[in-house]
Amino acid sequence: MTRATGADGPSPVSLGIDFGSTGLRALFALPDRPGRRVEPGPDDGPWLLCEPAETGELPVTFPSLKSRVGSGRPVHVGGKPFDADALVVRMLRSLRERVETAARGRVAQTVISVPARYGSAQRAALRDAAREAGLEPTRLVSDSMAAVIGHMTDRDSGTCLVYGMGYEGFELGLIRSVRGHFRSLGYEGGATSGGRAFDAETLSSAVRLLRRHRGAGSVLGVDAAVWQGLRARGQEAREALGVPDGPEAAVLDLELGAGPPLWVRFARHDLDAYLDLHVRRTLDRARSLLDQSGMTPADVDTVLLVGGNTWMEQVRSRVAGLGRQSVQAPPELLALGALKHAVRLAGGAASSGPSTLEEGPVEPASAVQDTLSDAPPLTATLVGAEGHGEPGAVRVGYRGAAAPATTDDARAPGAGQDSPAVRDPRQVRDVARARQLLRQGRPQEAGTLLREIIAEARELLAELDGPGWTAPGSASVPASGLGPASGLGSASALGPASVPASSPQDRSPAPTQPPPASATTLDYASRRQLNRAQALLRLGRYGHAVQAAHIAWQDAATRPAGADMLDAMIDVHCAAAMADMAPEHFPDAEQWLKCAYNHDPTNVRVRGLLAERTYRHAVELDRRQERDEAIEALGKCLTWDPEHADAEALLRRLNRDGRNRRGRGDVLG
């Protein structure tokens, strides 16, 4: 890898920042180099605050640091007051220093994405903070504009409706893109439909029940950290109920530090009813925005779903009718759009210039429009310790781990009394469940389930017939081939020298060596689930193996084997991703590796495999003479591993070949 310095000093770096409500996301790039992710630093927080509420049933409120920029109001962290703008300066300075260290250059152009409804005082304060942090010049763009820039290429044209629903509210942006030029056609938005409002209503429902049960004083004098933990658990419960075909209820541990434990039950149909008015209000605003622009949903090419709350089925399923197609944006899309615009401003694209982006003045939503006075309360039910383990519910415990539970009848031999109590019906894998799927008119899912049951049965029979089988409870048996010391879990086993060839006739991963006696051991239930995942790997059913590993990890989350099971689950993801190098397998492989990386962002091996798998994909695309796609894949590879020498060499060759073809007058697609 060449150094990012030249004769005239450090190379200029372009930086794109998503100034979010729950944290910063940032990407940077050197001239003519792919973008790279900025890892979180120790100074990236706090973002979600906990402060006394002036009104309402909930005694506290959870504003974002982002909402306090330019307000002049202090924020309280650890009981001490701080200036919000000064905290932002500290975070931006820390970000700049990490970027310049990683790039061995200097930040020369920064673009920050902010909500369209961000007021002039907030924008001025953020620019001042960026300047004080050494980020100058800095340009601000709306979140919707950044999303479209990140989604579209310079060769694309179309109309996008950005539907964003994050923590502080929702934003609708109508953007027209024509081959690298972007124009805003209008914005809408509000603050009362978003994660903050949803969290507040969840906790308000719990507080109403707690006050009724234990008196008004039961919620007074509670430490801010306890409230923050309860807020996080409420968010997990809401997200669990937003999964398609998910549990019918979520049971939240209402632990405020005093008295016997209490549990609050939220039913999925009650959450559906609560969210319905919020979603309908945003849809009405979206149609109004289209009407004002003289357009209909048929004129919208793509609806871009941005923000964590758009992953909920109650939201995502309703938005599809606003355009021809809907696309779920990845978490870093806003940072990518900001980076691409920063590169243009720095002169890194032919279309750079002031005319490439047109954003008109944005009027903030009126208080009348942004009020849901007729919003129904979220219904909740108080249950005791004996009632929190109902079938079909997901339990969110005090430590914040949402885990499906098993009844006493379903506990595996050797499982302790602390095992989770009810199991998610989607995870029940027996013949009765297959019959139920058939009655529901889902024969393909029933067939898949039955094949998985057969594979698991064969694996268990092989284990029973093998010489090393030991009765449960008499000895602890290592997880076959999936411990940290096993061949499958080692970097060498999945490294460049041992990746299987992409032959359709040989789609199974190489057999693994048994771990040594010192390898991490798992309990009986975890081993049984893991054996099933291994059997599916050997059958070449990689997606089902990954799903089985997820279920095994969720089942073990509250048992002592939970940490070891996380490592084993990641190993299954890696094995499935590296088992087949065919380009048709790459989207799934990339998804599985990214899933593993999200579970453990500190895992260097997974990051290396992401780079290596993407490089192998680029090699295969080059072999098929798909040059542009290969270059794009190499850019991704170097994002994961900037030191990947083979990827850099191939990228230089492809760029050189492209220049040679242009010199001969060839037309490139």
KERO-227399 format. One record per residue (C-alpha): residue in three letters; x, y, z. Coordinates in pm, whole numbers, padded with zeros to 5 digits, always signed. Each point is the difference from the previous one (the first is absolute). Layout:
BEGIN
ALAXYZ;...
//
This chain:
BEGIN
MET+00000+00000+00000;THR+00132+00344-00091;ARG+00027+00267+00262;ALA-00256+00281-00009;THR+00267+00270-00003;GLY+00170+00171-00285;ALA+00263+00261-00071;ASP-00239+00278+00098;GLY-00093-00153+00336;PRO-00287-00215+00120;SER-00262-00095-00257;PRO-00344+00164+00023;VAL-00272-00215+00153;SER-00373+00026-00067;LEU-00227-00074+00298;GLY-00371-00079+00009;ILE-00187+00002+00332;ASP-00350-00113+00089;PHE-00083+00218+00301;GLY-00253-00238+00149;SER-00213+00012+00313;THR+00166-00304+00154;GLY+00356+00047-00123;LEU+00236+00099-00278;ARG+00059-00212-00308;ALA+00287+00107-00222;LEU+00183-00105-00317;PHE+00313+00153-00148;ALA+00194-00031-00324;LEU+00333+00103-00146;PRO+00014+00125-00362;ASP-00085-00278-00246;ARG-00032-00253+00280;PRO-00307-00184+00135;GLY-00177+00121+00311;ARG+00089-00139+00339;ARG-00204-00030+00318;VAL+00096+00187+00316;GLU-00025-00223+00304;PRO-00165+00145+00315;GLY+00235+00168+00245;PRO+00000+00041+00379;ASP-00125+00359-00028;ASP-00305-00084-00217;GLY-00258+00062+00269;PRO-00220+00044+00186;TRP-00277+00045-00256;LEU-00323-00098+00171;LEU-00040+00201+00319;CYS-00226-00058+00299;GLU-00147+00314+00157;PRO-00296+00084+00223;ALA-00321+00058-00194;GLU-00191+00323+00050;THR-00339-00148-00094;GLY-00159-00337-00067;GLU-00038-00330+00182;LEU+00360-00104-00051;PRO+00228+00171+00255;VAL+00295+00005-00241;THR+00061+00074-00366;PHE+00266-00129-00238;PRO+00107+00280-00234;SER+00281-00048-00248;LEU+00312+00213+00025;LYS-00066+00085-00364;SER-00324+00178+00095;ARG+00184+00227+00246;VAL+00252+00141-00246;GLY-00037+00378-00023;SER-00263+00012+00275;GLY+00220+00155+00268;ARG-00142-00248+00252;PRO+00248-00211+00197;VAL-00019-00378-00005;HIS+00056-00214+00306;VAL+00233-00296-00016;GLY+00077-00193+00316;GLY-00176+00268+00204;LYS+00225+00278-00135;PRO-00101+00278-00243;PHE+00180+00029-00334;ASP-00031+00229-00297;ALA-00155-00201-00285;ASP+00198+00183-00270;ALA+00326-00065+00187;LEU-00076-00374+00013;VAL-00061-00001-00375;VAL+00330+00181-00057;ARG+00180-00266+00204;MET-00161-00283-00197;LEU+00069+00157-00340;ARG+00361+00074+00096;SER+00049-00359+00113;LEU-00153-00120-00328;ARG+00229+00225-00207;GLU+00309-00121+00185;ARG-00089-00366-00053;VAL-00067+00057-00369;GLU+00325+00186-00057;THR+00195-00268+00186;ALA-00159-00280-00203;ALA+00032+00183-00332;ARG+00342+00157+00068;GLY-00142+00315-00148;ARG-00200+00307+00096;VAL-00375+00055-00023;ALA-00049+00256-00276;GLN-00376-00023-00063;THR-00279-00106+00234;VAL-00370-00050-00069;ILE-00242-00066+00287;SER-00355-00125-00049;VAL-00263+00150+00234;PRO-00381-00011+00011;ALA-00172+00231-00246;ARG-00190+00158+00289;TYR+00325+00094+00178;GLY-00040+00372+00074;SER+00238+00277-00102;ALA+00134+00038+00356;GLN+00077-00371+00018;ARG+00167+00001-00341;ALA+00214+00300+00093;ALA+00100-00159+00330;LEU+00095-00327-00172;ARG+00211+00183-00259;ASP+00174+00191+00281;ALA+00063-00326+00186;ALA+00145-00160-00313;ARG+00226+00300-00061;GLU+00122-00005+00361;ALA+00070-00372-00035;GLY+00222+00067-00303;LEU-00252-00110-00264;GLU+00002+00284-00246;PRO-00155+00052-00246;THR-00319-00181+00104;ARG-00318-00026-00205;LEU-00338-00115+00140;VAL-00251-00200-00205;SER-00336-00139+00100;ASP-00030-00364+00098;SER-00232-00065-00293;MET+00243+00152-00248;ALA+00289-00201+00145;ALA-00204-00321-00022;VAL-00073+00050-00370;ILE+00359+00099-00083;GLY+00118-00313+00177;HIS-00254-00220-00177;MET+00034+00130-00356;THR+00304-00012-00229;ASP+00112+00271-00240;ARG-00157-00202-00283;ASP-00344-00036+00165;SER-00305+00219-00040;GLY-00328-00017+00186;THR-00228+00139+00268;CYS+00044-00120+00356;LEU-00227+00045+00298;VAL+00203-00033+00318;TYR-00207-00130+00290;GLY+00208+00044+00312;MET-00105-00092+00351;GLY+00276+00012+00257;TYR+00025+00086+00367;GLU-00096+00369+00001;GLY-00286-00022-00250;PHE-00075-00056-00367;GLU+00109+00173-00320;LEU-00140-00022-00351;GLY+00209+00128-00289;LEU-00086+00003-00370;ILE+00322+00009-00204;ARG+00052-00004-00376;SER+00330-00141-00127;VAL+00127+00039-00358;ARG+00341-00158-00068;GLY+00179+00138+00304;HIS-00208+00317+00043;PHE-00245+00012+00289;ARG-00291+00235+00063;SER-00232+00014+00298;LEU-00370+00017-00087;GLY-00125+00032+00358;TYR+00022-00113+00361;GLU-00238-00097+00277;GLY+00067-00116+00352;GLY-00081+00002+00369;ALA+00131-00098+00341;THR-00294-00186+00155;SER+00035-00320-00206;GLY+00336-00159+00067;GLY+00200-00212+00237;ARG+00006+00258+00278;ALA-00379+00034+00002;PHE-00045-00376-00021;ASP+00243-00063+00286;ALA-00172+00264+00213;GLU-00342-00157-00056;THR+00134-00348+00079;LEU+00144+00119+00331;SER-00305+00213+00078;SER-00220-00308-00030;ALA+00229-00187+00239;VAL+00014+00293+00244;ARG-00380+00030+00008;LEU-00024-00363+00102;LEU+00278+00029+00255;ARG-00153+00306+00166;ARG-00336-00172+00018;HIS+00158-00309+00153;ARG+00257+00154+00237;GLY-00090+00366+00033;ALA+00124+00326-00151;GLY+00325-00007+00196;SER+00115-00323-00163;VAL+00139+00186-00303;LEU+00165+00286+00187;GLY+00369+00022+00081;VAL+00097-00266-00255;ASP+00355+00031-00133;ALA+00042+00123-00358;ALA+00196-00314-00093;VAL-00296-00216+00105;TRP-00234+00207-00217;GLN+00242-00029-00291;GLY+00006-00377+00041;LEU-00379-00015+00009;ARG-00022+00216-00312;ALA+00239-00233-00184;ARG-00202-00306+00103;GLY-00322+00169-00112;GLN+00157+00064-00339;GLU+00104-00365-00024;ALA-00353-00110+00083;ARG-00144+00228-00268;GLU+00249-00120-00259;ALA-00076-00364+00085;LEU-00369+00066-00069;GLY+00090+00167-00330;VAL+00152-00311-00155;PRO-00209-00162-00279;ASP-00182-00308+00135;GLY+00156+00082+00336;PRO-00120-00075+00353;GLU-00352+00091+00103;ALA+00115+00182+00314;ALA+00307+00138+00174;VAL+00044-00010+00376;LEU+00216+00277+00143;ASP+00186-00029+00330;LEU-00113+00307+00199;GLU+00304+00019+00226;LEU+00039+00338+00170;GLY+00217-00113+00288;ALA-00261-00055+00273;GLY-00266-00255+00085;PRO-00062-00344-00147;PRO+00035-00036-00379;LEU-00290+00098-00220;TRP-00054-00062-00368;VAL-00194+00206-00253;ARG-00155-00175-00298;PHE-00039+00174-00336;ALA-00212-00183-00256;ARG+00085+00028-00366;HIS-00354+00100-00098;ASP+00010+00285+00254;LEU+00328+00126-00146;ASP-00152-00029-00348;ALA-00294+00217+00108;TYR+00228+00258+00163;LEU+00231+00027-00301;ASP-00285+00004-00252;LEU-00089+00365+00057;HIS+00362+00107-00010;VAL+00064-00180-00327;ARG-00326+00121-00156;ARG+00094+00356+00091;THR+00337-00035-00176;LEU-00165-00156-00306;ASP-00246+00290-00019;ARG+00290+00244+00016;ALA+00182-00193-00273;ARG-00302+00013-00231;SER-00038+00369+00074;LEU+00363+00054-00095;LEU-00057-00181-00329;ASP-00315+00204-00066;GLN+00187+00326+00057;SER+00255-00110-00259;GLY-00266-00105-00251;MET+00098-00366+00029;THR-00155-00334+00088;PRO+00157-00319+00142;ALA+00031-00125-00358;ASP+00250+00282-00065;VAL+00227-00113+00286;ASP+00263-00246-00120;THR+00135-00096+00343;VAL-00113+00038+00359;LEU+00310+00002+00217;LEU-00064-00119+00356;VAL+00247+00165+00237;GLY+00031-00030+00378;GLY-00032-00276+00255;ASN-00378+00018+00037;THR-00058-00073-00369;TRP+00118-00357+00067;MET-00321-00064+00199;GLU-00256-00195-00200;GLN-00274+00238+00117;VAL+00179+00279-00188;ARG+00173-00173-00290;SER-00307-00188-00125;ARG-00207+00318-00020;VAL+00249+00214-00190;ALA+00034-00220-00308;GLY-00295+00165-00177;LEU+00171+00341-00017;GLY+00210-00094-00303;ARG+00086-00263-00257;GLN+00249-00173+00227;SER+00123+00037+00355;VAL+00361-00047+00111;GLN+00117-00044+00359;ALA+00303+00224+00041;PRO+00311-00140+00174;PRO+00101+00179+00323;GLU+00292+00185-00162;LEU-00188+00137-00301;LEU-00017+00359+00130;ALA+00372+00003+00078;LEU+00069-00141-00347;GLY-00209+00272-00165;ALA+00176+00268+00203;LEU+00338-00146-00098;LYS-00088-00011-00371;HIS-00104+00365+00014;ALA+00320+00090+00186;VAL+00203-00169-00276;ARG-00189+00201-00262;LEU+00061+00327+00186;ALA+00369-00087+00025;GLY+00016-00039-00378;GLY+00001-00376-00003;ALA-00281-00041-00254;ALA-00074+00143-00342;SER-00341+00114+00117;SER+00133+00201+00292;GLY-00118+00354+00036;PRO-00277+00199+00164;SER-00256-00099-00262;THR+00018-00370+00092;LEU-00213+00046+00312;GLU-00301+00226+00043;GLU-00166+00021+00340;GLY-00265+00263+00045;PRO-00091+00167+00330;VAL-00164-00233+00250;GLU-00290+00114+00212;PRO-00026-00183+00334;ALA-00323-00187+00065;SER-00261+00204+00182;ALA-00087-00095+00355;VAL-00356-00077-00108;GLN+00114-00244-00268;ASP+00250-00164+00231;THR-00246-00085+00277;LEU-00181-00330+00042;SER-00260+00107+00253;ASP-00220-00298-00088;ALA+00278-00258+00023;PRO-00116-00302+00204;PRO+00209-00111+00298;LEU+00199-00319-00031;THR-00184-00268+00196;ALA+00203-00214+00239;THR-00077-00263+00264;LEU+00176-00053+00330;VAL+00094-00364+00071;GLY+00177-00155+00295;ALA+00307-00218-00003;GLU-00218-00305-00056;GLY-00164+00148-00308;HIS+00293+00127-00202;GLY+00062-00331-00173;GLU-00300-00031-00229;PRO+00027-00191-00327;GLY+00053+00214-00307;ALA+00163+00286+00191;VAL+00354+00128-00009;ARG+00150+00100+00333;VAL+00222+00307+00042;GLY+00193-00037+00325;TYR+00176+00245+00225;ARG+00332-00047-00177;GLY-00159+00104-00325;ALA+00017-00332-00185;ALA-00319-00077-00187;ALA-00019-00375+00012;PRO-00270-00249-00086;ALA-00071-00225+00294;THR-00089-00366+00039;THR-00259-00150+00230;ASP+00110-00254+00257;ASP-00121-00277-00230;ALA+00227+00123-00277;ARG+00318+00035+00201;ALA+00286-00213-00120;PRO+00157-00248+00240;GLY+00255+00173+00213;ALA-00146+00348-00048;GLY-00024+00205+00317;GLN-00300+00177+00144;ASP+00127+00329-00136;SER-00070-00113-00355;PRO-00224+00236-00194;ALA-00365-00081+00036;VAL-00198+00019-00324;ARG+00102-00082-00350;ASP-00063+00210-00309;PRO-00247-00203-00214;ARG+00212+00069-00308;GLN+00278-00203+00162;VAL-00212-00309+00077;ARG+00121-00273-00234;ASP-00214-00311+00011;VAL-00244-00185-00225;ALA-00297+00174+00162;ARG+00144+00334-00107;ALA+00037-00133-00358;ARG-00367-00105+00001;GLN-00093+00346+00121;LEU+00194+00157-00288;LEU-00183-00226-00246;ARG-00337+00104+00141;GLN+00109+00363-00046;GLY+00068-00062-00369;ARG+00382+00013+00035;PRO+00113-00335-00149;GLN+00352+00115-00091;GLU+00074+00106+00357;ALA-00147-00326+00128;GLY+00223-00201-00234;THR+00308+00196+00104;LEU-00081-00055+00366;LEU-00048-00374-00048;ARG+00331-00030-00185;GLU+00172+00184+00286;ILE-00159-00236+00253;ILE+00127-00298-00200;ALA+00351+00150-00017;GLU+00000+00059+00374;ALA-00123-00353+00067;ARG+00273-00148-00219;GLU+00261+00206+00182;LEU-00126-00110+00338;LEU-00007-00366-00109;ALA+00358+00032-00123;GLU+00096+00143+00337;LEU-00172-00286+00184;ASP+00163-00264-00222;GLY+00345+00156+00033;PRO+00256-00133+00247;GLY+00040+00329+00184;TRP-00359+00048+00114;THR-00045+00071+00371;ALA-00327+00007+00191;PRO-00120+00349+00092;GLY+00115+00109+00340;SER+00291-00245+00022;ALA+00254+00207-00190;SER+00021+00322-00194;VAL+00060-00051-00372;PRO+00170+00264-00217;ALA-00198+00155-00284;SER+00112-00198-00301;GLY+00218+00209-00220;LEU-00139+00332+00109;GLY+00204+00102+00303;PRO+00253+00283-00018;ALA+00282-00251-00032;SER-00161-00203-00274;GLY+00101+00008-00361;LEU-00328+00161-00106;GLY+00040+00280+00248;SER+00363+00078-00079;ALA+00119+00265-00241;SER+00214-00253-00184;ALA-00292-00228-00070;LEU-00194+00280-00168;GLY+00288+00198-00138;PRO+00102+00045-00366;ALA+00190-00328-00015;SER-00292-00225+00087;VAL-00314+00154-00151;PRO-00191-00268-00194;ALA-00024+00037-00375;SER-00322+00133-00147;SER-00100-00323-00165;PRO-00374-00073+00002;GLN+00081-00366+00053;ASP+00189+00069+00323;ARG-00200+00244+00211;SER+00073-00142+00345;PRO+00259+00151+00236;ALA+00310-00200+00074;PRO-00031-00237+00299;THR+00137+00141+00320;GLN+00239-00154+00248;PRO-00126-00078+00352;PRO+00105+00263+00253;PRO+00265-00082+00256;ALA-00101-00091+00352;SER+00048+00359+00115;ALA-00259+00137-00244;THR-00300+00186+00135;THR-00284-00232+00099;LEU-00372+00058-00040;ASP-00296-00146+00182;TYR-00219-00275-00141;ALA-00272+00226-00143;SER+00252+00223-00176;ARG+00190-00294-00145;ARG-00321-00150-00132;GLN-00095+00320-00180;LEU+00354+00041-00128;ASN+00010-00354-00135;ARG-00306+00082-00203;ALA+00170+00306-00148;GLN+00303-00212-00091;ALA-00220-00260-00170;LEU-00161+00272-00209;LEU+00344+00131-00097;ARG+00102-00344-00122;LEU-00320-00022-00203;GLY+00084+00330-00168;ARG-00305+00171+00155;TYR+00199+00300+00109;GLY-00285+00242+00063;HIS-00178-00249+00222;ALA+00325-00073+00183;VAL+00042+00370+00079;GLN-00360+00018+00119;ALA+00050-00306+00221;ALA+00314+00154+00150;HIS-00197+00316+00080;ILE-00266-00202+00177;ALA+00264-00188+00195;TRP+00160+00325+00113;GLN-00335+00152+00101;ASP-00087-00311+00200;ALA+00336+00015+00179;ALA-00001+00377+00059;THR-00105-00026+00364;ARG+00201-00313+00082;PRO+00371-00019+00089;ALA+00070-00126-00353;GLY-00123+00326-00154;ALA+00341+00160-00064;ASP+00147-00320-00144;MET-00310-00048-00213;LEU+00050+00347-00150;ASP+00346-00105-00122;ALA-00141-00324-00138;MET-00282+00185-00179;ILE+00251+00235-00163;ASP+00203-00304-00113;VAL-00308-00141-00174;HIS-00057+00333-00176;CYS+00362+00001-00121;ALA-00010-00361-00117;ALA-00323+00054-00194;ALA+00135+00317-00164;MET+00331-00157-00109;ALA-00143-00330-00123;ASP-00086+00113-00354;MET+00187+00260-00206;ALA-00256+00024-00281;PRO-00116+00361-00064;GLU-00360-00112+00042;HIS+00084-00097+00359;PHE+00170+00332+00084;PRO-00305+00205+00117;ASP-00085-00265+00258;ALA+00364-00044+00101;GLU+00046+00374+00048;GLN-00320+00021+00204;TRP+00110-00285+00230;LEU+00346+00147+00056;LYS-00144+00345+00069;CYS-00242-00159+00245;ALA+00295-00162+00178;TYR+00187+00331-00001;ASN-00300+00181+00150;HIS-00011-00256+00281;ASP+00372+00053+00074;PRO+00147+00315-00164;THR+00334-00070+00173;ASN+00045-00332-00181;VAL+00302+00054-00227;ARG-00046-00340-00164;VAL-00352+00083-00120;ARG+00115+00332-00142;GLY+00281-00179-00182;LEU-00243-00255-00142;LEU-00227+00279-00121;ALA+00294+00142-00192;GLU+00115-00338-00132;ARG-00349-00116-00103;THR-00061+00327-00183;TYR+00340-00027-00172;ARG-00081-00354-00117;HIS-00328+00134-00135;ALA+00187+00271-00192;VAL+00238-00259-00147;GLU-00292-00209-00125;LEU-00171+00309-00146;ASP+00323+00093-00180;ARG+00020-00354-00138;ARG-00350+00049-00140;GLN+00114+00335-00152;GLU-00237+00202+00220;ARG+00254+00276+00057;ASP-00216+00272+00159;GLU-00152-00244+00248;ALA+00347-00133+00085;ILE+00129+00353+00069;GLU-00297+00067+00227;ALA+00067-00324+00190;LEU+00368+00090+00040;GLY-00102+00334+00149;LYS-00204-00186+00261;CYS+00290-00236+00066;LEU+00241+00287+00066;THR-00256+00159+00231;TRP+00024-00308+00220;ASP+00377-00045-00040;PRO+00190+00302-00140;GLU+00321-00209+00006;HIS-00131-00277-00230;ALA+00289-00010-00249;ASP-00169-00236-00249;ALA-00309+00222-00016;GLU+00211+00311-00057;ALA+00195-00173-00277;LEU-00317-00119-00175;LEU-00159+00344+00032;ARG+00305+00166-00159;ARG-00009-00248-00287;LEU-00370+00049-00065;ASN+00035+00379+00008;ARG+00300-00021-00235;ASP-00192-00227-00239;GLY-00291+00243+00006;ARG+00222+00293-00094;ASN+00155-00203-00281;ARG-00340-00086-00143;ARG-00108+00362+00015;GLY+00322+00093-00178;ARG-00091-00238-00283;GLY-00344+00156-00029;ASP-00188-00288+00160;VAL-00335+00083+00156;LEU-00030-00108+00363;GLY-00339-00075+00157;
//
